[in-house]
Amino acid sequence: MTYLRRWRALLAITLAVVLAGALPVGAQTKEDVEDAKDRLDEAVEDRAFVFDELDAAIARYQEVNNQLAEVSYRVAQMRDRITDYETDVRELREAVEQRAVDAYIAGGVDDLQIFFAADSYADVVTSQQVLAHAASKDISVIEQLTATRRQMERLREDLEADEARVADLRDAADEIVAELDALYHRYDAEVQTADAAFREAKLKYEEKKRQEALAALARKQGAAAGLPAGITPGFICPVTGGVGFINDWGFPRSGGRTHKGTDMFAPRGRQLVAVGNGTVRLRTSSLGGISVWLRADHGNSYYYAHLDGYAPGMSTGTRVTAGQVVGYVGDTGNARGGTPHLHFQIHPGHGGPVNPYPTLVRSCR
């Protein structure tokens, strides 16, 4: 029963880990976190029910196991007794045969074949001819043989029944063990699933709150100040190889506009890569030319403009990973005829643009 105690211990440990795991990390709203916490609490509350089922199953196993031990012991005893009876039968049979031989020699039985041609020793001992000529001592031996054989046959019948009972009890025990295994894995899967969902929900919620706090700080400092590193986790340089750029945020543009990004100069065809994991959206306009919007998983959007073309396999909705090629440096849109470059923007929280220069300096130089 060591494995039964081990299962109980594993269940207790699992529960303790869940309860001690503080609020796992969660969703985009506080309500999402609370819903996930409620689901986890429900799974944990099932502990009492599961333990009750386990206790009942273990009790049934113990009962069956005790019966199995008792019947198995009885079977072993019967086998020993049958072996002893077989020895007694063999000795008594030899004694009966010797009595028959002695009787024949003494002329007390006319036909010795009565003893050796009979179908069974039961025929012999019931033979009127034998009984008529047998001495009282001979009759005692014959009756003892008959009684011993009958006892041995009854034991064999009992043994057959008990052996069948042993097989049934073993099947019942196997079924209970399978039930215990299913109970444990069901409980474990439910709690682990709920726990993982709760942790993920709280993680997302805390990340959203952190991003909101950083975005608020950026707005307070002004778009030109750029972003702290914490709001662009895992950010990598969008242009491979050497690249030239300055802090040209706010420079004047045609029509009274001001520059809302950073122009990164590199040879035409230079690879442009995703700055983080996310989903791309492709578009073409007279202003930005061939361009890519990257909606990153960490909560920001990034804009790549004036591309010479897209990387093979790119389409709106494509999932990309940080470092994956999305396009190539060019001069499309209103940059036509000028020096090839990437116009790059950062939109924290998928909102308005802020100066990407501080972020680019940290990652590209």
PyMOL commands that set and color helices and strands:
alter all, ss='L'
color gray80, all
select helices_A, chain A and resi 2-20+30-105+113-116+121-125+128-133+136-221+223-225+229-231+254-256+333-335+348-350+357-364
alter helices_A, ss='H'
color red, helices_A
select strands_A, chain A and resi 262-265+271-273+278-285+289-296+301-310+319-320+325-329+341-347
alter strands_A, ss='S'
color yellow, strands_A
deselect
rebuild
show_as cartoon
